[in-house]
């Protein structure tokens, strides 16, 4: 398994991790992506099986559902996509 090298940034004055490793619940494929700070990601296509991932009930985005860290707004203690 490859090591994740975190990228940090500032979101609303707080330091947050900007990258997350997403794991596809259908095939188990893992991919590390840079999370946007200016938009929510409601849909994500797995690069291996092409399944379209959507947030789980109660989650604001795919990173909060399938990522190793929550999205930047949630990390900063604010609400996502509002």
C-alpha positions as CSV (number, residue, x, y, z in Angstrom):
1,X,0.0,0.0,0.0
2,X,1.3,3.4,-0.9
3,X,1.9,6.0,1.8
4,X,-0.3,9.1,1.9
5,X,1.6,12.4,2.0
6,X,-0.8,15.0,3.5
7,X,-1.3,18.4,1.9
8,X,-2.4,21.1,4.4
9,X,-4.2,24.3,3.8
10,X,-6.2,26.9,5.6
11,X,-10.0,26.9,5.5
12,X,-11.8,29.7,7.3
13,X,-8.7,30.4,9.4
14,X,-8.1,26.8,10.5
15,X,-5.5,24.4,9.2
16,X,-7.1,21.4,7.5
17,X,-5.9,18.4,5.5
18,X,-6.7,18.9,1.8
19,X,-6.2,15.3,0.5
20,X,-8.1,12.2,1.3
21,X,-8.0,8.6,0.2
22,X,-11.3,7.5,-1.0
23,X,-12.2,3.8,-0.9
24,X,-14.9,2.5,-3.3
25,X,-17.4,0.4,-1.4
26,X,-18.1,-1.6,-4.5
27,X,-14.7,-2.8,-5.5
28,X,-12.3,-1.6,-2.7
29,X,-10.2,0.5,-5.0
30,X,-8.4,3.3,-3.2
31,X,-7.4,6.6,-4.7
32,X,-6.0,9.7,-3.1
33,X,-7.5,13.0,-4.3
34,X,-7.1,16.7,-3.4
35,X,-10.4,17.9,-1.9
36,X,-11.9,21.2,-3.2
37,X,-12.5,24.0,-0.6
38,X,-14.9,25.9,-2.8
39,X,-17.4,23.1,-3.8
40,X,-19.0,20.0,-2.4
41,X,-18.5,16.7,-4.1
42,X,-21.8,14.9,-4.3
43,X,-20.9,12.4,-7.0
44,X,-17.6,10.6,-7.6
45,X,-16.8,8.0,-10.3
46,X,-14.5,5.2,-9.2
47,X,-11.6,5.0,-11.6
48,X,-11.6,1.2,-11.4
49,X,-15.1,-0.1,-11.5
50,X,-16.8,3.2,-12.7
51,X,-19.4,3.0,-9.9
52,X,-20.9,6.4,-9.1
53,X,-20.4,7.1,-5.4
54,X,-22.9,9.3,-3.5
55,X,-22.8,10.5,0.1
56,X,-24.3,8.2,2.7
57,X,-27.4,9.4,4.6
58,X,-26.4,12.1,7.0
59,X,-23.1,12.9,5.3
60,X,-22.6,16.1,3.3
61,X,-20.2,14.7,0.6
62,X,-18.4,11.6,-0.7
63,X,-15.2,12.6,1.2
64,X,-17.2,12.4,4.5
65,X,-18.6,9.0,3.5
66,X,-15.7,7.2,1.9
67,X,-12.6,9.3,2.7
68,X,-9.9,8.9,5.3
69,X,-10.6,12.4,6.5
70,X,-13.7,14.6,6.4
71,X,-14.1,17.5,3.9
72,X,-12.4,20.8,4.8
73,X,-15.6,22.6,6.1
74,X,-16.3,19.7,8.5
75,X,-12.6,19.6,9.6
76,X,-12.8,23.3,10.4
77,X,-16.0,22.8,12.5
78,X,-18.4,24.5,10.1
79,X,-21.2,23.2,8.0
80,X,-20.5,21.9,4.6
81,X,-22.0,23.3,1.5
82,X,-24.1,26.0,3.1
